[in-house]
C-alpha cells in the first residue's frame, strides 16, 4: 500500500514544481534540511511556525521513499 501524502503538493507555478508543504513556498527538501539543522523540535517550530508535526512526518517519509536503496561508499573526513 502506498502512503498518502496529503500535505505534499506539486504545482508548476510554485517553486518550479518542487514538492512543497500544503501549497506553501516551503519545499520538502527545506523541511528535511531544517530537521537536520534544528534537532530540537521547539527550535524548529520557532523558526518555522507554519509547520505542523504531520508536515514534518510526511516530509521525512517522502524523502526516505525518494532515496534509492543502494549502498554509497563514504570517504573518511
Secondary structure as UniProt FT lines:
FT   TURN            6..7
FT   STRAND          8..9
FT   TURN            12..13
FT   HELIX           15..17
FT   STRAND          20..21
FT   TURN            22..23
FT   HELIX           28..37
FT   HELIX           41..47
FT   TURN            49..50
FT   HELIX           53..66
//
